[in-house]
Amino acid sequence: MRADKLAGVASAVLLAGAALRALTSVASAPQTPEGVPAGGDENDLLAKASGTDYDTEWIDPASVGVTDHGALTGLGDDDHAQYLKEKASGGAASEIPVHTHADASEAGTIDHGALTGLSDNDHPQYQLAATAATDAELAAAIAAHEGAADPHPGYLTTAEGSAAFQPLDGDLTAIAALATTAFGRAFLTLANIAAAQAALDLEPGTDIATQAAHDALVAALAAHLADASDAHDASAISVVPFATIAATTVQGALEEMLAEAGGGVTDHGALTGLADDDHPQYVLHTEGDATYQPLDSDLTSIAALTTTAFGRGLLELANQAALLAAAGAAAASHVHAGEDITSGTVADARIAATITRDSELTAAISAHEAAGDPHPTYTTAAEVVTAILAAIAAADGAGLSDNGSGVLAVNVDDSTIEISGDALRVKDGGITAAKVAADVATQAELDAHVNDATAAHAASAISASSATLSGTGTDVQAVLEELDNLLDDHSARHENGGADEMSIAGLDGTPTELANHLADATDAHAATAISVLDTGGNFTGTEVETVLAELSDAISGGGIPATIVDAKGDLIVASAADAVDNLGVGDDDDVLTADASAPLGVKWAPPSGGPGGGSGEALESEITQTAHGFSAGDVVYLDGADYTLAQADDAVTAEVVGIVSAVGDANTFTLHYGGRITTLSGLTAGTVYFLDDATAGLLTDTEPTAVGSVSKPLLIADSTTSGYFVNMRGAVIGDISAANMMTLYLIAR
């Protein structure tokens, strides 16, 4: 082989090795690519096993290519110039030299018996004598076959057929042609007429509808019984392939067996006379068709029933009348009570003569309508009008009058009283002084009373509501007297010399003394004389002196002692109602954070890195979602409306947005979506945690490997309770498509 070809082969080997290492690396990765089967030995090649997508297999490179000379193609080509060709079938001249003889005696005659190798099997088209059966052996085999009690155990004997099949019966054949129903088959199990009536929802003595379905059944049975054109043919009978026979029908198996016959009769199918009835213990097709009932699902369903004599008797009924009689239905001519007829039409001949016909009713109604007074016992409209007019005429007078049109009118003088529309009313200005009682005040008297201010009304005669006054008086006189007394008392207290003197005149009439009094800070007012209005109830004292004493006691003796703090930066924080305590200073850059679980309700903590700034160590947000149901450590994704537990069994549910770091209450939680988280448990430092594909919301240290799941690393733990949450991109796990793989074959020349 030339050096350049050797170099080419070497390069191909190197490429193949690299490709094999790449394939081996892919195959050993935790995420098995689609189309790469498990297993395979070192240096095996990946190849297509069939034309189906992803159907691949590992093969030994040694098996690639052809290693058997007879398996090569092109064996008919003239690839060996060192050999001579024989005469080709196409007529080309032979390259073998022709041997000639000097005379005929030299040519001689070749005797077949003188050839060597006569014992070799050079004629495979013939059967070897050693394997061929003798006539005696064939005769003995045929005799033994015919004499056997059951030489074909795969077929049924007459006895076996009779035990396994229903004898052929015309009625069953007719039934087999029907598409029976569970409802129809149920009639075969009816015990008696009463059961049939209940099944048909019939009541004795009533009519039933025509039995169209029964007629159709009888017609179908008759048609089936009349059809004798199709029994069974060999191509419709299935068989299980056996020995060298691949056919699945009796017809095909017989044809294959006939085709294989030759070189002596060793196959039963190659015998002649197979159509003869040599096996009387078996049933012929014609005998079977005449003896057995063909298999039918309806007959199978009927055979499963526990039929009754009554039910079987229904199958023998000749017509609808017979079915009605069997069911106890009424005859064609019978009697019904009038109340039993609720619908339909009754013939006139069936109606009693005492019942009025429509024509009779129509004539009576016409005569009634044509009569001038068909109801003489009732008052007519004209008679009613006459009676009313008579009543009006009788009532004429006493303020009422007949207007001549049958209307009873009210008489008015039209000066005091008038009729307006349908109303009787007092006329405007119609009531004069003459119509007013003598003891009723006139307008002039009322005007004089109003204008008289000397003694119009006594104050004691005017009532007053004490509910709106501070006094007890119930009339104006009493209330005025109480007000006067109050004014007198007020003047006595605040005028010169009064207990509550307030007038400038009480200071000798000079405003200078008032100014001096206000400017004198040494003893302007005694603290005990200044009252305190304590609406909040903070003090027990009611004047300034006592309140100042209480404040002094609180500051000096009952206040917060300075010893409660210990170091710079300590804070005094309420630990409960009316109780305080010391909160020690936190670390640098810590911020005061509310925490209901802390002893003092607040704590020093690193600042959050969420919205609004912070150190950047953690990215968190407070989320409000009604009845979220989360716990600290749950991994969640956003389904478009709500936060939901994430899971790596699907690419959609694996789109993680964060992890729950804390739960405020049933409706709020803290979403951690980046950085270090410190509120977890059960971790192992240095371990990578993935989103679990089996349990929603769970972190796991086992990477998912199932095809279709998502490999989604999320957390690197640095302690048992903390780690760095990094929302990495997930990868869907799947097989490597065979269509995208390259199988490298090495062929050296």
URZI-V922891 format. One record per residue. N is the residue number from 0. RES is the residue in one letter. PSI is psi in radians with two decimals (999 if undefined). BURIAL is + if it has 24 or more other C-alpha atoms within 12 Angstrom, else -. D_CENTER is the distance of its C-alpha to the mean C-alpha in whole Angstrom. Layout:
BEGIN
n->(N	N)
res->(RES	RES)
psi->(PSI	PSI)
burial->(BURIAL	BURIAL)
d_center->(D_CENTER	D_CENTER)
END
This chain:
BEGIN
n->(0	1	2	3	4	5	6	7	8	9	10	11	12	13	14	15	16	17	18	19	20	21	22	23	24	25	26	27	28	29	30	31	32	33	34	35	36	37	38	39	40	41	42	43	44	45	46	47	48	49	50	51	52	53	54	55	56	57	58	59	60	61	62	63	64	65	66	67	68	69	70	71	72	73	74	75	76	77	78	79	80	81	82	83	84	85	86	87	88	89	90	91	92	93	94	95	96	97	98	99	100	101	102	103	104	105	106	107	108	109	110	111	112	113	114	115	116	117	118	119	120	121	122	123	124	125	126	127	128	129	130	131	132	133	134	135	136	137	138	139	140	141	142	143	144	145	146	147	148	149	150	151	152	153	154	155	156	157	158	159	160	161	162	163	164	165	166	167	168	169	170	171	172	173	174	175	176	177	178	179	180	181	182	183	184	185	186	187	188	189	190	191	192	193	194	195	196	197	198	199	200	201	202	203	204	205	206	207	208	209	210	211	212	213	214	215	216	217	218	219	220	221	222	223	224	225	226	227	228	229	230	231	232	233	234	235	236	237	238	239	240	241	242	243	244	245	246	247	248	249	250	251	252	253	254	255	256	257	258	259	260	261	262	263	264	265	266	267	268	269	270	271	272	273	274	275	276	277	278	279	280	281	282	283	284	285	286	287	288	289	290	291	292	293	294	295	296	297	298	299	300	301	302	303	304	305	306	307	308	309	310	311	312	313	314	315	316	317	318	319	320	321	322	323	324	325	326	327	328	329	330	331	332	333	334	335	336	337	338	339	340	341	342	343	344	345	346	347	348	349	350	351	352	353	354	355	356	357	358	359	360	361	362	363	364	365	366	367	368	369	370	371	372	373	374	375	376	377	378	379	380	381	382	383	384	385	386	387	388	389	390	391	392	393	394	395	396	397	398	399	400	401	402	403	404	405	406	407	408	409	410	411	412	413	414	415	416	417	418	419	420	421	422	423	424	425	426	427	428	429	430	431	432	433	434	435	436	437	438	439	440	441	442	443	444	445	446	447	448	449	450	451	452	453	454	455	456	457	458	459	460	461	462	463	464	465	466	467	468	469	470	471	472	473	474	475	476	477	478	479	480	481	482	483	484	485	486	487	488	489	490	491	492	493	494	495	496	497	498	499	500	501	502	503	504	505	506	507	508	509	510	511	512	513	514	515	516	517	518	519	520	521	522	523	524	525	526	527	528	529	530	531	532	533	534	535	536	537	538	539	540	541	542	543	544	545	546	547	548	549	550	551	552	553	554	555	556	557	558	559	560	561	562	563	564	565	566	567	568	569	570	571	572	573	574	575	576	577	578	579	580	581	582	583	584	585	586	587	588	589	590	591	592	593	594	595	596	597	598	599	600	601	602	603	604	605	606	607	608	609	610	611	612	613	614	615	616	617	618	619	620	621	622	623	624	625	626	627	628	629	630	631	632	633	634	635	636	637	638	639	640	641	642	643	644	645	646	647	648	649	650	651	652	653	654	655	656	657	658	659	660	661	662	663	664	665	666	667	668	669	670	671	672	673	674	675	676	677	678	679	680	681	682	683	684	685	686	687	688	689	690	691	692	693	694	695	696	697	698	699	700	701	702	703	704	705	706	707	708	709	710	711	712	713	714	715	716	717	718	719	720	721	722	723	724	725	726	727	728	729	730	731	732	733	734	735	736	737	738	739	740	741	742	743	744	745	746	747	748)
res->(M	R	A	D	K	L	A	G	V	A	S	A	V	L	L	A	G	A	A	L	R	A	L	T	S	V	A	S	A	P	Q	T	P	E	G	V	P	A	G	G	D	E	N	D	L	L	A	K	A	S	G	T	D	Y	D	T	E	W	I	D	P	A	S	V	G	V	T	D	H	G	A	L	T	G	L	G	D	D	D	H	A	Q	Y	L	K	E	K	A	S	G	G	A	A	S	E	I	P	V	H	T	H	A	D	A	S	E	A	G	T	I	D	H	G	A	L	T	G	L	S	D	N	D	H	P	Q	Y	Q	L	A	A	T	A	A	T	D	A	E	L	A	A	A	I	A	A	H	E	G	A	A	D	P	H	P	G	Y	L	T	T	A	E	G	S	A	A	F	Q	P	L	D	G	D	L	T	A	I	A	A	L	A	T	T	A	F	G	R	A	F	L	T	L	A	N	I	A	A	A	Q	A	A	L	D	L	E	P	G	T	D	I	A	T	Q	A	A	H	D	A	L	V	A	A	L	A	A	H	L	A	D	A	S	D	A	H	D	A	S	A	I	S	V	V	P	F	A	T	I	A	A	T	T	V	Q	G	A	L	E	E	M	L	A	E	A	G	G	G	V	T	D	H	G	A	L	T	G	L	A	D	D	D	H	P	Q	Y	V	L	H	T	E	G	D	A	T	Y	Q	P	L	D	S	D	L	T	S	I	A	A	L	T	T	T	A	F	G	R	G	L	L	E	L	A	N	Q	A	A	L	L	A	A	A	G	A	A	A	A	S	H	V	H	A	G	E	D	I	T	S	G	T	V	A	D	A	R	I	A	A	T	I	T	R	D	S	E	L	T	A	A	I	S	A	H	E	A	A	G	D	P	H	P	T	Y	T	T	A	A	E	V	V	T	A	I	L	A	A	I	A	A	A	D	G	A	G	L	S	D	N	G	S	G	V	L	A	V	N	V	D	D	S	T	I	E	I	S	G	D	A	L	R	V	K	D	G	G	I	T	A	A	K	V	A	A	D	V	A	T	Q	A	E	L	D	A	H	V	N	D	A	T	A	A	H	A	A	S	A	I	S	A	S	S	A	T	L	S	G	T	G	T	D	V	Q	A	V	L	E	E	L	D	N	L	L	D	D	H	S	A	R	H	E	N	G	G	A	D	E	M	S	I	A	G	L	D	G	T	P	T	E	L	A	N	H	L	A	D	A	T	D	A	H	A	A	T	A	I	S	V	L	D	T	G	G	N	F	T	G	T	E	V	E	T	V	L	A	E	L	S	D	A	I	S	G	G	G	I	P	A	T	I	V	D	A	K	G	D	L	I	V	A	S	A	A	D	A	V	D	N	L	G	V	G	D	D	D	D	V	L	T	A	D	A	S	A	P	L	G	V	K	W	A	P	P	S	G	G	P	G	G	G	S	G	E	A	L	E	S	E	I	T	Q	T	A	H	G	F	S	A	G	D	V	V	Y	L	D	G	A	D	Y	T	L	A	Q	A	D	D	A	V	T	A	E	V	V	G	I	V	S	A	V	G	D	A	N	T	F	T	L	H	Y	G	G	R	I	T	T	L	S	G	L	T	A	G	T	V	Y	F	L	D	D	A	T	A	G	L	L	T	D	T	E	P	T	A	V	G	S	V	S	K	P	L	L	I	A	D	S	T	T	S	G	Y	F	V	N	M	R	G	A	V	I	G	D	I	S	A	A	N	M	M	T	L	Y	L	I	A	R)
psi->(2.40	2.73	-0.67	-0.61	-0.68	-0.70	-0.71	-0.75	-0.70	-0.75	-0.74	-0.68	-0.75	-0.76	-0.72	-0.73	-0.75	-0.74	-0.70	-0.70	-0.69	-0.77	-0.71	-0.70	-0.76	-0.74	-0.50	-0.09	2.65	-0.60	1.71	2.08	2.71	2.26	-0.03	1.94	2.78	2.84	-2.66	2.52	2.94	2.36	0.10	2.74	2.53	2.19	2.75	2.28	-0.45	-3.05	-0.02	2.43	2.43	0.11	1.63	2.93	2.75	2.35	2.67	2.24	-0.46	-0.39	-0.10	2.32	-3.07	2.20	-0.17	2.27	-0.69	-0.29	-0.09	2.65	2.85	0.37	-0.35	-0.12	2.76	1.22	-0.10	1.57	-0.31	-0.16	2.76	2.47	2.54	3.02	2.19	2.76	-0.35	-0.03	0.00	2.58	2.54	2.52	-0.07	2.21	2.52	2.26	2.21	2.71	2.60	-0.65	3.09	-0.55	-0.53	-0.59	-0.74	-3.03	2.25	2.14	2.23	-0.63	-0.33	-0.12	2.68	2.87	0.35	-0.36	-0.13	2.71	1.25	-0.11	1.36	-0.24	-0.22	2.73	2.38	2.51	-0.55	-0.48	-0.10	2.43	2.52	2.88	-0.68	-0.74	-0.71	-0.76	-0.73	-0.72	-0.70	-0.72	-0.76	-0.67	-0.77	-0.49	-0.20	2.49	-0.67	1.29	-0.24	1.35	-0.26	-0.21	2.80	2.40	2.98	-0.75	-0.75	-0.68	-0.72	-0.60	-0.46	-0.41	2.67	2.27	2.55	2.31	2.31	-0.65	-0.79	-0.61	-0.73	-0.69	-0.65	-0.49	-0.18	2.62	1.39	2.82	2.86	-0.62	-0.79	-0.76	-0.43	-0.42	-0.46	-0.28	0.04	2.42	-0.56	-3.05	-0.69	-0.71	-0.66	-0.73	-0.70	-0.70	-0.61	0.01	0.79	2.65	2.39	2.37	0.09	2.85	2.80	2.80	2.88	2.56	1.15	-0.66	-0.67	-0.74	-0.72	-0.68	-0.81	-0.74	-0.73	-0.73	-0.75	-0.72	-0.71	-0.72	-0.56	-0.24	1.77	0.38	-0.30	1.91	-1.64	2.50	2.82	-0.55	-0.22	-0.06	2.08	2.61	2.78	2.23	2.44	2.68	-2.12	0.07	2.13	-0.14	2.68	0.04	2.78	-0.70	-0.85	-0.71	-0.73	-0.71	-0.70	-0.72	-0.65	-0.65	-0.53	-0.23	2.47	2.73	0.67	2.59	1.84	-0.13	2.29	-0.64	-0.31	-0.08	2.68	2.86	0.32	-0.38	-0.17	2.75	1.25	-0.17	1.43	-0.30	-0.22	2.83	2.20	2.80	-0.80	-0.67	-0.68	-0.72	-0.58	-0.25	-0.67	2.65	2.21	2.53	2.29	2.36	-0.59	-0.75	-0.63	-0.74	-0.70	-0.70	-0.49	-0.22	2.66	1.51	2.80	2.88	-0.67	-0.80	-0.76	-0.52	-0.48	-0.53	-0.29	-0.04	2.45	-0.55	-3.06	-0.70	-0.71	-0.70	-0.73	-0.73	-0.73	-0.61	-0.04	0.46	2.89	2.71	3.00	-0.55	2.05	3.07	2.41	2.49	2.61	-0.67	-0.23	-0.32	1.91	-0.20	2.91	-3.00	2.33	2.27	2.59	-0.62	-0.40	-0.06	2.36	2.62	-0.37	-0.14	2.25	2.34	2.90	-0.71	-0.65	-0.71	-0.72	-0.75	-0.71	-0.69	-0.72	-0.75	-0.67	-0.77	-0.50	-0.30	2.49	-0.68	1.36	-0.28	1.31	-0.32	-0.17	2.63	2.32	2.93	-0.70	-0.67	-0.63	-0.78	-0.78	-0.75	-0.66	-0.77	-0.66	-0.67	-0.64	-0.75	-0.61	-0.49	0.02	2.29	3.13	0.77	-0.08	2.61	2.68	2.13	0.10	-0.12	0.31	0.34	2.28	2.00	2.71	2.28	2.23	2.70	-0.20	0.28	-0.74	-0.75	2.49	2.83	2.15	1.88	-2.14	0.17	2.48	2.10	2.89	2.33	2.54	2.24	0.29	-0.36	2.05	2.96	-0.52	-0.41	-0.03	2.52	2.70	-0.53	0.14	2.27	2.49	3.00	-0.68	-0.69	-0.69	-0.73	-0.73	-0.66	-0.71	-0.69	-0.22	1.86	0.04	-0.77	0.96	-0.96	2.48	2.42	-0.54	-0.25	-0.09	2.08	2.69	2.55	1.97	-0.22	-0.45	0.07	2.77	-0.22	-2.96	-0.09	2.57	-0.04	2.93	-0.68	-0.87	-0.71	-0.72	-0.67	-0.71	-0.70	-0.68	-0.76	-0.70	-0.69	-0.68	-0.76	-0.71	-0.74	-0.70	-0.54	-0.51	-0.12	-3.09	2.22	-0.03	2.83	-0.60	0.84	2.27	-0.14	2.56	-0.49	-0.48	-0.26	0.80	0.32	0.22	2.16	-0.25	-0.72	-0.63	-0.73	-0.71	-0.65	-0.72	-0.54	-0.27	1.87	0.01	-0.76	1.01	-0.98	2.46	2.41	-0.47	-0.32	-0.07	2.01	2.72	2.18	1.65	1.47	-0.41	-0.15	0.60	-0.33	2.79	-0.44	2.72	-0.05	2.94	-0.69	-0.84	-0.71	-0.71	-0.64	-0.72	-0.73	-0.72	-0.74	-0.69	-0.63	-0.76	-0.69	-0.64	0.22	-3.06	2.13	2.60	-0.36	-0.10	-0.43	2.60	-0.45	2.90	2.31	-0.15	2.58	2.52	2.09	2.46	2.26	-0.30	-3.06	2.21	0.48	2.41	2.83	3.04	2.25	1.95	2.70	2.50	-3.00	2.86	2.42	-0.04	2.71	2.66	2.12	2.32	2.33	1.87	-0.41	-0.23	2.61	-0.63	0.09	-0.20	2.83	2.83	2.31	2.73	2.56	2.56	2.50	0.22	-2.85	2.31	-0.05	-2.80	-3.01	-0.34	-0.01	-0.58	2.46	2.02	2.69	2.54	2.15	2.36	2.09	2.07	2.24	0.94	-0.60	0.25	2.84	2.78	2.31	-0.15	2.33	2.31	2.77	2.87	2.05	0.17	-0.51	-0.73	2.77	2.35	2.65	2.27	2.71	2.47	0.30	-0.03	2.56	-0.55	-0.86	-0.14	0.06	1.35	2.44	-0.34	-3.03	2.49	2.07	-0.43	2.69	2.10	-0.95	-2.90	-0.32	0.00	2.60	2.84	2.12	2.04	2.09	0.35	2.55	-2.88	2.33	2.43	0.24	0.42	-3.09	2.78	0.34	2.89	2.11	2.38	-0.02	2.44	2.30	2.40	2.83	2.23	2.47	-0.04	-0.62	2.20	2.38	0.02	2.51	2.46	2.60	0.08	2.07	2.30	2.50	-0.12	2.47	2.27	-0.35	3.05	2.24	1.91	1.53	2.38	-0.52	2.42	1.94	2.47	-0.02	-3.04	-0.28	-0.03	2.89	3.13	2.01	2.03	2.01	1.48	2.79	2.32	2.81	2.17	2.30	2.22	2.98	2.61	2.20	2.28	-0.44	-0.37	0.09	2.64	2.11	2.16	2.11	2.42	2.13	2.03	2.43	999)
burial->(-	-	-	-	-	-	-	-	-	-	-	-	-	-	-	+	-	-	+	+	-	-	+	+	-	-	+	-	-	-	+	+	+	+	+	+	+	-	-	-	-	-	+	+	+	+	+	+	-	-	-	-	-	+	-	+	+	+	+	-	+	-	-	-	-	-	-	-	-	-	-	-	-	-	-	-	-	-	-	-	-	-	-	-	-	-	-	-	-	-	-	-	-	-	-	-	-	-	-	-	-	-	-	-	-	-	-	-	-	-	-	-	-	-	-	-	-	-	-	-	-	-	-	-	-	-	-	-	-	-	-	-	-	-	-	-	-	-	-	-	-	-	-	-	-	-	-	-	-	-	-	-	-	-	-	-	-	-	-	-	-	-	-	-	+	+	-	-	-	+	+	+	+	+	+	+	+	+	-	+	-	-	-	+	+	+	+	+	+	+	-	-	+	-	-	+	+	-	-	+	-	-	-	-	-	-	+	+	-	-	-	-	-	+	-	-	+	+	-	-	+	-	-	-	-	-	-	-	-	-	-	-	-	-	-	-	-	-	-	-	-	-	-	-	-	-	-	-	-	+	-	-	+	+	-	-	+	-	-	-	-	-	-	-	+	+	+	-	-	-	-	-	-	-	-	-	-	-	-	-	+	+	-	+	-	-	-	-	+	-	+	+	+	+	-	-	-	+	+	-	+	+	-	-	-	-	-	-	-	+	+	+	-	+	+	-	-	-	-	+	-	-	+	+	-	+	+	+	+	+	-	-	-	-	-	-	-	-	-	-	-	-	-	-	-	-	-	-	-	-	-	-	-	-	-	-	-	-	-	-	-	-	-	-	-	-	-	-	-	-	-	-	-	-	-	-	-	-	-	-	-	-	-	-	-	-	-	-	-	-	-	-	-	-	-	-	-	-	-	-	-	-	-	-	-	-	-	-	-	+	-	-	-	-	-	-	-	-	-	-	-	-	-	-	-	-	-	-	-	-	-	-	-	-	-	-	-	-	-	-	-	-	-	-	-	-	-	-	-	-	-	-	-	-	-	-	-	-	-	-	-	-	-	-	-	-	-	-	-	-	-	-	-	-	-	-	-	+	+	-	-	-	-	-	-	-	-	-	-	-	-	-	-	-	-	-	-	-	-	-	-	-	-	-	-	-	-	-	-	-	-	-	-	-	-	-	-	-	-	-	-	-	-	-	-	-	-	-	-	-	-	-	-	-	-	-	-	-	-	-	-	-	-	-	-	-	+	-	-	-	-	-	-	-	-	-	-	-	-	-	-	-	-	-	-	-	-	-	-	-	+	+	+	-	-	-	-	-	-	-	+	+	+	-	-	-	-	-	-	-	-	+	-	-	-	-	-	-	-	+	-	+	+	+	-	-	+	+	-	-	-	-	-	-	-	-	-	+	+	+	+	-	+	-	-	-	-	+	-	+	+	+	+	+	+	+	+	-	-	-	-	-	+	+	+	+	+	+	+	+	+	+	+	+	+	+	+	+	+	+	+	+	+	+	-	-	-	+	+	+	+	+	+	+	+	+	+	+	+	+	-	-	+	-	-	-	+	+	+	+	+	+	+	-	-	+	+	+	+	+	+	-	+	+	+	+	+	+	+	+	+	+	+	+	+	+	+	-	-	-	-	+	+	+	+	+	+	+	-	+	+	+	+	+	+	+	-	+	-	-	+	-	+	+	+	-	-	-	-)
d_center->(73	73	73	70	68	68	67	64	63	63	61	58	58	58	55	53	54	52	49	49	49	46	44	45	44	41	40	41	39	36	33	34	34	32	35	37	37	38	42	45	49	51	52	49	48	44	44	42	42	41	39	36	34	34	36	39	42	45	48	52	54	56	55	54	57	59	62	63	66	65	61	62	62	65	68	69	70	74	73	76	79	81	81	82	80	80	81	77	76	76	80	80	83	83	85	86	90	92	94	97	100	104	104	103	104	102	99	99	96	93	93	89	90	92	88	87	83	83	81	78	75	76	75	71	71	73	73	75	77	76	72	74	74	77	78	79	76	74	76	75	71	71	73	71	68	69	70	67	66	62	62	59	57	54	55	55	58	59	59	55	54	56	54	50	50	51	54	54	54	54	52	49	49	49	46	44	44	42	38	38	35	34	35	38	39	39	42	44	43	45	47	50	50	48	45	45	46	43	40	42	41	45	48	51	54	51	50	47	46	47	46	45	43	46	48	45	45	49	49	47	49	52	51	50	53	55	53	55	55	52	52	51	52	52	50	47	48	46	47	46	48	51	54	55	53	50	49	47	48	52	53	52	54	57	57	57	59	62	62	62	65	69	71	72	70	68	64	64	62	66	68	69	69	65	65	68	67	68	65	66	63	61	59	60	57	59	60	56	55	58	57	53	50	48	44	42	38	39	42	41	38	42	43	41	41	44	46	49	52	51	47	50	52	50	50	53	53	55	54	52	55	55	51	51	54	53	50	52	52	54	57	57	60	59	59	57	57	57	54	52	52	49	48	50	53	56	60	63	65	62	63	66	69	68	65	66	65	63	66	68	66	66	70	70	67	70	73	71	70	74	76	77	76	74	74	77	76	74	75	75	74	78	79	76	78	81	80	79	82	84	82	83	86	87	85	87	89	88	86	84	86	85	84	85	82	80	79	80	81	81	85	85	88	86	87	86	83	81	78	75	73	72	73	76	77	80	81	81	85	85	86	90	92	93	90	89	91	94	92	89	90	91	90	93	93	89	90	93	91	89	91	93	92	95	94	91	89	90	87	87	86	83	80	78	74	75	71	71	74	75	78	79	81	79	82	83	86	85	82	85	87	84	84	87	88	85	87	90	88	86	90	91	89	89	92	95	96	92	90	87	90	88	91	92	96	95	96	99	98	97	94	95	95	92	91	93	91	88	89	90	88	90	90	88	86	85	82	82	83	80	77	73	70	67	64	62	64	65	68	70	73	74	77	77	79	77	74	75	76	73	71	74	73	70	71	73	72	69	67	65	67	68	67	64	63	64	64	64	60	59	57	58	54	53	52	52	53	57	57	57	57	58	55	57	57	54	54	55	52	50	49	48	45	43	42	41	41	45	48	49	46	47	48	49	46	46	45	41	41	38	38	42	44	45	46	43	43	39	37	35	33	32	28	27	23	23	22	21	22	24	27	30	29	26	25	22	21	20	17	19	18	18	20	18	19	20	20	22	20	19	21	19	18	22	23	25	26	28	28	28	32	32	30	32	30	26	26	28	29	31	30	32	32	35	38	39	37	39	36	35	36	37	38	40	43	43	39	37	33	30	26	25	22	22	21	20	22	25	28	30	33	32	31	28	29	26	26	23	23	25	29	29	32	32	35	38	39	43	43	41	39	39	39	38	35	35	32	33	31	29	29	27	28	29	31	34	34	37	38	39	41	45	47	50	53	57	59	63	66)
END
